[in-house]
Each structure stands twice: as C-alpha cells, then as structure tokens.
C-alpha cells in the first residue's frame, strides 16, 4: 500500500492516457520518465539531468516545490542561493547575488546531491534540536504534572489532618459539655436530696 502511494507516473505516458511507472525523474522537465520514454528523452535532451525516482521521492518538500521559471525575468531557474534560500535565474545572479558566490550552487548539481549538502545537513541538525526541545518540554510537562499530583496529595492530606484535629476538638468539647452537665445534674440532685432531708427532720421535731 505504501509503495503504491509513493509511485511516480511517467509524465509523457500520462499525457497519452497511459499509466506507466517512472524509473527516473528529469530535473529540467520536472517529469517522471519510464524506461522507454527515458531513452527517447536522453537522445533529444542530451543536456538534461535525471535522477532515480527513489532519489526524487526522498527529496525534501521544498526542493520538489521549486518553481521552474523566474517570476521577475521569466527565465529558467538555474541556480540556488543558500544565503537567501531561493532559486534564481542568470539575470538574478547579476542583480541580487553578486556577492553570494560561495553560497550558490547549480540546481542540477544540487538536486542529485541534496542529502549531502551543508544546508540540508544544517536543517537536519536544527530538526534534531527541535525534537530534543520538544522531548524536554514533554518531560518537563510530565514532571510538572507529577509535582502537581504530589502537591494535590500533600494538600489533601493536610486538609484531612486538619479536619481530623477539628473533629477531635469537637468531640473533646462535647465530652466536656456532657461531663459538665452530668456534674451539674448530680450536684442539683444532691442539693434537692439535702433539702428534702432537712424538711423531713423539721417535720419530725415538730
């Protein structure tokens, strides 16, 4: 299924309404070519460069999406400047890239060797750095969530302890109240008993 989704069709055969898998990709025509069309193409377009379809499929998206013609001069794009990160034609070279010689490469040279170019290696390094940062953020987030959970448990335990202490204080207070009431009732009963006894003694004397 994956191989089918990555299959590149021959552009010339496709125009003839024939479905045929491409074996190479022309970096000049921006078209896939089957074995038969490649033979004809190589005879007519001797100055065109081709790469394997596998190499083309593994190119970074920004390379695949490069335009064919300069928008300003309507000329074929032949160079690429890594300082400005843009393809350009020969007229642009004189106008905008006079001092970029060290950062300029031919597109035909760049595409087959794109994976080994310093710019792509730099992109790979940057991507690894970004992945590292994302992993660290995820780890920090996990640690923060863990700390948050630990704090929740600590706070909950403190509240439980506080509630327990309050309940114990209330229980002690209720016991003190009960004891005080019982003591008062006993004292009242004793007082009433003494009064009754005194009255009984007075009645007998009379």
Protein Blocks (a to p, Z undefined) as FASTA:
>chain_A
ZZmmmpccdfklmmnopacddfbdcfklopacdfklmmmmmmmmmmbccddfklmmmpcf
klmmpcfbdfklopacfbdcfklopacdfklmmmmmmmmmmmgccfklmmmmmmmpmklm
mmmmmmmmmmmmmmmmmmmmmmmmmmmmmmmmmmmmmmmmmmmmmmmmmmmmmmmmmmmm
mmmmmmmmmmmmmmmmmmmmmmmmZZ
